[in-house]
Amino acid sequence: MICTKCGKENQEGTNFCRYCGNPMQKDMYALIERAKKNDQSAISEIYWCSSTELYRVVKVLVRDDDTVNDILQDTYIKAFARLDQLQDPERLIPWLKVIANNTAKDWLKKKKPVLKHYATSLLDNKYLTGRFCYLILWKGRKENEMF
């Protein structure tokens, strides 16, 4: 394997260049072809090279760790089921990031808003000032909703 940064030859299977420390690129085309044939080692290698990046993509949108892991699981299920739709094997990680981002956004759309329920229960509290309740309701309102 030749390092893309320094151009020096390295042994096959190394993860980092022993001369400059640059991460070595895997042969994604062969890896994806093996994954299409349900090779579990190829699937797990794709998972291990991309899971930390996908975790960060989803964590930005969803704060709960358990939910992030559920979304990641759904992402990988969708991606491996549609692996034949990937056009450029070198763009695997960005493709997975798009799937993860869309899956997280779909989850956020389905999630029930808690703020409005919380605001209406606050209105029942007679000790709260009207301005505070108005601000909570204003943030939790729908766009065409009137008071």
N, C-alpha and C positions, 0 to 999 in steps of 0.2 A: 504494500500500500504506500502511496506517495502522499506526503503531507501537502495540503493545499496552501499552507502558510510559508513554510521554509523550502519546500520542494525536495526534501530528502526522503530516501527510501526507508520504510519501517517494516517490521515483520507483520505478517497477516494476523488478524485477530486482535491487534493492540487497540486500546481505546484512546491513547494519547500519544502524540509524537514524542519520542524519547529525546529529541534534540531541542524542540522549542516548547513542548507542553501543549500544543494545540490539539483540541479534540479531533480524533480521526472520524471521517465520514464513513458510514456503513454503506454497503452496496444495497441501496433501498429497492432497486428493481428486483433483484433476486429474493430479497426478504419478502416483498409483497407477493411475488409469484408463489413462494412457499406458503404464505399465509392464505392465499386464495385456495390452496389445496388442503386447507385446514391443518397445517403443520403447527402443532402446539408450541414448539420452541420458537418459531417465527412470530407467532401471535404474542407470546410473552415477551419477546425481544422488542417488538413494536410498542407493547405496553410500557416496558421499563424505559425505553428511550423517550417516550412522550408524556408519561403520566405527570411528572412534576410541572411541565409547562402547561398542560391542560388543567391541572389543579389550580394554578395561579389564575388562569383565564376565568374559571368558574368562580373562584373565591372572591374575585372583584365584584361579581354580581350577587352572589349568595354568601352570606356570612356564616351560616351554620355548617360545621364540618360534616355532620352526618348527611345533610342534604347535598353538600358538594360531592361526597362520595357516591351517593345515589345517582346524581346527575352524570358523574363520570362513568358509572357503570352503564347507564343508558346510552351515553355517547359511544362507548366502545361497542356495544351491541349493535347500534345503528351503523357504525363505521364498518365493522367486520361483515355485516350483512350486505353492505353496498360497496365492498372493496373493489368490485369490478368497474364501478363508476369513476374511480380515481384515474385521471388522465395522465398526470405526470408523477411518477413515483418519487421524484425529488421534492415534490410539494406535499408530501404526506402529512408532516406536522402542521403546516398552515391549514390543510384540509380538515384535519382533526380539530383544530382550534375553532374553525367555523362551525363545525357540527356541535362542539361543546358549547359555544356561545349561543347558538340557536336553541339548543336543548335547555340551557339555563333560562333563556328568555321565555320559552314556552312554559317552563315551570313557574316563572314569575307571573305570567298571565293567568295561570290556573290558580295560583295561590289566593286564598281568601284575604281581603283586606281586613286587618284587625283594628286599624285606627278609628274607623267610623263607629264600630261597635263600642269601642272604648270611649269615644266622645259622647255617644248617646247615654252611656251609663254615667258619665260624669255630669251630664245635665240634670240627672236625678238628684245629685248632691246639692242641697240648697245652700251650702256654705261657700261654694265657688262663685267667683265674680263673673258677671256676664261677659266681660271682655275676654277673659281666659277661655271660656267655653266657646265664644265666637271664633277665636283664633283656631282652636282645635277643630271645630266644625268646618271652618274655611279651608284648612289643609286637607280635610278628609272628604270634601264635597266632590261631586261629579261636575263636569264642565257646564252642563246645562241645568244644574240643580239650583233652585232658588230657596231662600230662607223664608 
